[in-house]
């Protein structure tokens, strides 16, 4: 089942359950997906949808941090609920061991030897890890591996 179909099915389930928060989050995600389809003039694929959902999760995590620092715990809690609703549709996160294994494999596949080859390594890793790992953290690990 495609991710778009899954989102639409879960929207119907949220309507039936009268879960307003979850329904709002799913509608927001579907709206962002539709907007991306219009902007790029393409059909939404699972990869594109995962990228959009990952971006939405990242935005909400930044909001949680800001709300917490500002003493707005009720808003931070609402954002945290939205994050959990969005993460339901994302693939299972990779473990640290799996990330290390993928990084080492990508480095060997691209014959990377220095920081100049980091772009090649990241180009191999991004499609494999999109939505499953924080790409900023992965970038730091790749940098450390290439400098070692």
N, C-alpha and C positions, 0 to 999 in steps of 0.2 A: 504494500500500500504506500502510495506516495505521501510525502510529508504534508502537502497541500490538502489532500483528501483527509488525512488524519486530523489536521487543524479544523477543517470544516465539520467533521464528525464530533470532535470534542466541543466545538461551539454549540452544536445541537444538544449535546449532553449537558453542557453548562446551562443552557436555556431551560431544559427540563428540570434540572436540579435547582433552578433559581439562584445560581451562584454568580452574583453580579460582578464580583472582582475578577474571577476567572474568565467570565464572558467578556468583560471589558478588555482584558489583556489579550485574549484571542482575537477579538475584533481589531484591536490596535495592530497586532501582528499581521493579520490578513490585509489590513489597510496599507501597511508598510510594504508588504509583498506586492500588492496591486500597483502601488506607486512606483516600485522598482521596475515592474513589468512595463509600465507606461514610459518611464524615463529611458529605459534601455531598449524599448521596442522589441522585447523578447519574451518568451514563455518562462515562467518560473520553474527552475529545476530544484531538486533537493539540495544541491550544493549552494545555490543562490539563497534558498530559504534558510539554510543553516547559517550562512554568513549574516543574513539580516537578523535572525534570532540571536546570534552571538553578539552582534553589535548592540541590540536592545538590552541584553543581559549586562553587558559591560557598562552601558549608560546608567542602568539602574544601580549597579554596584557603586559607581562613582557618586550617585545621588545619595545612597545609603551613607557613604562615608561623610559627605557634606552635611547631611541632616543630623547625623550623630554628633559631629563636631559642633554643630549649631544648637544642640540641645533639643532637637525636634524628633524625639524618639517615636512619636506616633506616625510621623511621615516616613521615618526610616523603616518602621515595621510594615507599613503598607507597601513600600518599595521591595522589601524582602519577600513579601507574599507574591508580588508580581514576578520576581526573579524565580521563585520556585515554580510558578505556573509556566513560565517560559522554558525553564530547564527540563521540564517534563518532555518537551518535544526535541530536545537536543540529544545527540548520541551520548552514550556513557563516557565519562572522562577517562583519559588514559592514566595509568599509574606511572609513577616516576621511573620504574624499571622499563616499562614499555616505551616511554619517551626517550630514555637513554639508548635503548636498543634501536629505535627508529633513527635517532640522530647519528649513531655510529654507522648504521647501514647506509644512510644518505651520504655521509662523508666518504665512505669507501666506494659507493656507487659513482660519485662525482669525482673521485680522486682528488678531493680538496686537500690542500696542504697549508694554506695560509688564510688570513683574513680576506684576501682578495677574492677568494672562492666562496665567501659566505653567501652571496646572492644565489649561486648555483645550488647550494645546500638548502637554503630556505625555499627556493622554487620547488625542490623535490618534496620537502616536508609539508608545505602549506596544504596541498590537496589531501594529504594523508591525515593531517591533524586538525583541520578546520572544524571548529566546534567541539573538539575533544580535548583541547589543551589551550592554555593561554599562550598565544603566539609571542607575546612580549617576553615571557619567561623562557620560552623555547629559544628565542633569539639569543638571550643571555647565555644559555647553556651551550648553544652552538659556538658562540664567541669564545667561551671558556675552553671548549674542546679544540677549537682551531688554534688557540694561543698556547695550548699545552704542548 
